[in-house]
């Protein structure tokens, strides 16, 4: 019988092989990249959504530094472009929700944005300011893989900056663009960031994009699969992802992204019943809003161990 041994100090790191990356040389970020490139590895990597936003302002340098300290594998960030073409780390199109300022970021120069203060998750002004992508990448270099969620439209700007800083290989960018469009963009550069298509598998556009990938020779490193309800179509999609040699990325952020197998359900109920199901589906990349690190271990607190021993 399959056995899940949950070593829990709050939430999530799911690992089926805790020693795999220790045998790989290189920087911490390079070891995570090696795992992403290895379809045979069952180690579960954890991505932290907008950094540690429960304790620091979302997408702030402090939120990023916090999850690096936790031992996270990947930090997810979002990008916006100021009126004077400075890439900043922000999820929204406006300053309204996350800062003390107001207005469209695209219509405001960077020096004006720097006069605003970031807000906490409770909407309270802090002493932190919105970082540039340059500042974020300098902080993350060699330390953690960076997943750029909202930002594919700025690919060329990000690519040039990442090459300048020497971090191209540790960036994972994602999007919903057609296969040919992504291939054309990547053909302009000798070295590219990692790329992951987003598949909303229960929506017509998501189904069409997935079918497009299956109809080509392109094998993504991973697919991000989103689903509001676990159906035979979702199950079939996941099986095809894994059978094709790609990794499966899932989001446990809120119910509509993962059929209810979300962080809050795990936190309020049985973590094994939630994260264990995601792992059983084949997920080896899990994005969470609730990362927790035991201070003494240097790694995340949840480890899933599979065995054939009886319960």
N, C-alpha and C positions, 0 to 999 in steps of 0.2 A: 504494500500500500504506500502511496506517495505520502511523504511526511514533510510538513513545513515546520521548521524550527525557527521561531521568531524571537530574536534577541532585540528587545524593544526599549528605547529610551525616548519615545515620543513618536518618531516617524521613520523616515524612509532612507535606508539604502538597501536595495535588494541586490544581493550578489550570490551567484551560484559558484563562483570560484574566486575566493578572496586572495589567492596567491598568484593569479595569472599575470597581473600587471607588474608584480614585484620582480618577475624574471625578465622584464623588458627594460632595456637601458634607455637613457634619455631624460629629458625634463619631465616634470609632472604632466604638462600639457601633451607632450609627445606620447606618453604612455596611454593617455586617454584616446588620442588620435589613432594609435595603433589598434586599440580595441574597436573603435568605430569602423576601421578598415578590415576587421577580421570577422567575417560572417560566421565562422565556426565557434566563436567565443560566446559563452552563455552568461558572461558577467553582465549584470544590470548596471547601467550608468544612470546617474541621477542629474537632471537638469533643474536648476533653480530659477523659477519664473520671476523675472525682474529683480533678481537678487533677493536678499533677505528683507523684503519690504514690510514684514510685520514688525521689525525692530528698527529699520532705517527707512528713509524716503525711497520709494521705488526707483529703480534705474540710477541710483546715486553711486558714487564711488564707495561710500561707506557700506552700502548694501552689497556691492560686489565683493569688497574686501571681506565682509563678514562670511559669505558663503565659501570664499577661498579658504578662510580659516577653519570652516567646518569640515573641509575636505571634499567639497562638491566636485563633480567631474566637469560639469558644464554650467555656465551662467547664460540665461536668456536675456537679451536686451532688445530695445526697439530704437529706431532712428527717425529723426526729423531733420529738415534742412532749413537753415535760417535764410533771411533775405540776402545776406552777403555770402551765401554758399558755405556755411560752416555746418558740418554734421554734428548734431547734438544727440544725446541719449535721452529719448522721451517717447512714450507710447502714443500720446495724443497729438492731434493736429494743432491744438491750442495750448496756451499756458494755464488756462483757467482752473483745471482740476488739481494739477500737481504742483503749482507754484503760487506765489503771491501776486503774480502778474496776470494780465489778461490779453487776449488777442491771438491771432493766427501766427504760429511760429514762422511760417513762410513769408510773412510780411514784416518781421521784426529782425533787426540786426543783432548779431551775437552780443555786442557790448551792452545792449539794452537788456537782453535776457539775463546776462550775468548780474544785473542789479536786482533780479528777483530771487527769492528764497524758495527752496523746495518745501513742500508740505509733507507731513507724516501721513500714515494711513488713516489717521483720525481727522485729517484736514487742518492740522495745526502747523503753523510756520516753524521752520527749523533754521539752523545756521548753515545748512548745506545748499550748494548751488548746482544747477544743472551742468553735468560734465559734457565735454566734447567727446566725440568718438576717439579722437587721438588720446585723450587722457585715459579713457577706459581701456583702450588697447595697450597702452604703456603699463597700466596697472596689471593687466591680465597676462602679459607676455611671459611665456614659459610656465605659467602657473595654473591656468584653467582654459578649457575650450570655450569659445564664445559663440553662442548661437544667436544669429541676427534674425529676429522674427519679422517685424515690420521694417522693411528697408531694402527689399530686393530692387526697387526702382532706382536705388542709388548705387547699384553694383559697381559701376565704373569708378565712382569716387572712393568707395570702400576698398576696391581692389588696389588702386594707386596708393592709398594711405597704408594699407596692409603690407604692400611690397616695400614701401619706404621704411616701415617699422620692423620688417622681418617677421610678421606674424600670420602671413597668408594661410599657411598650412593648418593653423589652429582655429580657423574661423569656419563655422558651419552656417550657411545662409539657406533660407528656404523660401518657397513661393508656389504659386499656382499657374505659372506660365507654361505654354505649350512646349513640348519636348524640343521642337526645332528652334524655337526662340532661345531657349537656354543653351542649346548646342552652339548656336551662332554667336552668342555673347561670349561663351567660354573659348571659342576658337580664336578670339583676339589676343589671348594671353597664353604665355608659356606655362605658367603655374597659376592655378585657380584655387579659390576657396572650395571647401566641400559644399555640396548642394543636396538639398532634400526636398522632394515635392510634397505638398500638403494635399491629402486626399480626404475630402468630405464624402465618404463612400455612400451615404444614403441620399446624397443630393445629385441631381443630373450632371452638373458640371464636374463634380468630383468623380463620378462614375466614368464620364467621358475621358477625363484626364488619365485615370488609371488604365482604362482600355487602350489609350494612346501609348502609354509606356509599355504595356504588355505587347503591343504590336510592333515594337522596335527592338533593336539589339541593346538599347540602353538599360543598364542595371544600376539604379541608384544605390548609394551606400545604405540609405535608409528611406523609408516612407513614413511620414507622419499621418497616421490614420485617425480620423475623428468620426464618432458615431454617437447618436443620441439614444439609440436602442440597439441592443445586441440581437441581430437577426441573422438568418442564414447567409445573407449577402455580406454582412460584416465578417462572419466567420470565414467565408470563402475568400474574401479579400485578404485577410490576414494570412491564410494558408498559402495563397499565391505569392504574397510578399516574401515569406520565409522560404518557400520552395524555389523562388527565383534567385536567391542568394543575397537578398537585402535584409537589413535589420528593421525591426518594427519599433517606431517611436509612438508612444501614447501620452496623452495629457490627462492627469488626474486632477485638474484644476477645478472643474465644476461639472455637474451632471451631464449637460448637453454635449460635452466633448468625449465622454467615456461611458455612456450608458449607465450613469449613476455610480460607477466605480471611482468615486472621487475622494479627495483628501478629507473633506469634512465627514463623509460617511465612515472613513477609516478611523478618523480621530475620535468620533463619537461612538463608534461601535467596535467591530472586530477587524483590526488591521490585516490579519491573515486572510480573512474572507474577501477583502478588497484587493490588496496588492498581490496576494497569492493568485487571484484570478487573472490579473493582468499578466503576471509572469507565466501562468499556465497557457495564456493565449499566445505566448511567444515574445512578449515585449522585453527588449533589452535596453531600451531608452525610455525613461519615465520622467516627465516634467511635473514638478510638484510646487505647491505653494507653502508646504510645511516641512522644510528640511530641518533636521535636528542633529546635533553632533554631541556625543558624550565627551566632556572636556578631556578625559584622560586617554582616549583611544586614538584620536586623530583621524577617525573614519566615521562614516554615518552609522546610525544605531541599529538599523534593521538588516539582518542577514538571513536570506532564505536558503536553507539547505535541503536539497532533495535526497531522499534515500529510498530504498526498497524495504526497509525494516517495517514491521507492523507498528501501528499506533500504540 
